Each structure stands twice: as structure tokens, then as C-alpha cells.
Amino acid sequence: MKDRLRVILSWFYPVLLGFLVISCKQDQKSTRDFSSGKEVKISYATGFEITAYPDFSLITVTEAFPDSDKNYRYALLKKGKTLPDSLHPDAVVTVPVTSIVVTSTTHIPSLEMLGVENTLKGFPNLDYISSEKTRKLIETGEVEELGQNESINTETTINLDPDVVVSFGVEGENKTLNSLQRAKIPVVYNGDWVEHSPLGKAEWIKFFAAFYGKQQMADSIFNSIVSNYNKIKQKVANTTKNPTVLS
């Protein structure tokens, strides 16, 4: 009996040791991948942060709506990669996305400047969109009408099966967004409308760029916006005539 027990133990210990070694290596890899992030430079916007890791990016929206006391974290995961077990984001989006639903006209310029307006598949109140590029997509039926912003048509949205729905945050529970989340459609909040400065609002182009892997392009575009804004601001500051009536 003792000999038999020794045989069993002699087989069991190496297996257990091997399992522990593999587990430790996986834990170390998970920790290493999650600690090697690089902060994306955000100069004017105060409502979001982006940290880029080898296999994913982490967006933290710190002010989805005025006086919000919750940070929303979204993991943008590269295809074929996995997240560290220690990370528990509010949503996981596989990137780069190929289809998107946005819910505010302030989101449209970012998509167009990044050259990804063709990925827009749905929008509430299409009549509110005046941009020529996106209106062409609407006229050819490539962008679906989703109804009212406060309660977008969940059935149509689910049928579109977008990679992500970008909504603007409002205080309180949104049953429509909850329904989309239950249907396994990632929903993320965009708080560009909460920003107090024009450049802060404009810098949210970097938020959208992260979903498409176009961070360098967004940096270049935003730098041009800052340069043009400052030139105009300087011209206004040097103006000596201040008209009292506009006609």
C-alpha cells in the first residue's frame, strides 16, 4: 500500500509543480502587460484619459456628464488578443471597429476628419445631420434612422449589430442602453459636450481615433486645429475695432 502511495505521489508532485509554474508565468505576464502602458497625451480635454498597452488600450471617461462621480473604463482590445484577468472594464470593444453607431452630431466631425464616416451605420434623428459627406451616406441608405435620442430603436440597433455604440452620458439609468448591453453590444459614453473649452471639445477626436487605430492621425489633425485656433484668437486680440452691431 505504501509503495503504491509513493508511486502516486511521485507522479502527482511533478504535475502539480508544473501547473504552479505555468500559473505563475501567466500571472506574471498578465501583470507585466497591464503595467507597461503609455499615456496618450491629452492637453486640453479634462473628461477622458487613454493608456495604450501592447495588446489593448484603456479609455477612462472621468466625466460622462456634469457632476458625474463615476469613472467609466473601456478596454479596446486588438483582434486575437486577450485582456489581463485583473482588468474588469465597463465594456470591451474589439478594434479596429468596422461599424459604429453614434448618438450626437458632435461625434460626426471626428469620424469625417479621421476618414471613417463610412463605418457609421446608425444615428437617431438623421435630419439633424447637415454634413455633406454623411448626408450622402444617409441618402444612399447606408445609415439607418434610429428614432429618438433618449430612446433609440433597440430592435433596429441590435439588427445592425455595430461593433460599438457611442452615447452621450446623462445622469440616471438608461433602459435603452441597458437593453443593448444585454444584447452583447458594447456601449461607451462620450463626454465631449461637458468640456468647457473649444479645444477641450475638439480633442475628443483622440477618443474616436483609439477605436480605429488612428492615434497618430488624430494627433496631427488636432495639432492643426490648435494652431488655427490660436492664430484666429491672436487676430481677434489684435483687433482695435469692436463693432456693436452685426448685419
Secondary structure by P-SEA (a helix, b strand, c coil): caaaaaaaaaaaaaaaaaaaaaaaaaaaaaaaaaaccccccccccccbbbbbcccbbbbbbccccccccbbbbbbbccccccccccccccccccccccccccccccaaaaaaaacccccccccccccccccaaaaaaaaacccccccccccccaaaaaaacccbbbbbbbccccaaaaaaaaacbbbbbbcccccccaaaaaaaaaaaaaaccaaaaaaaaaaaaaaaaaaaaaaaaaccccccccc
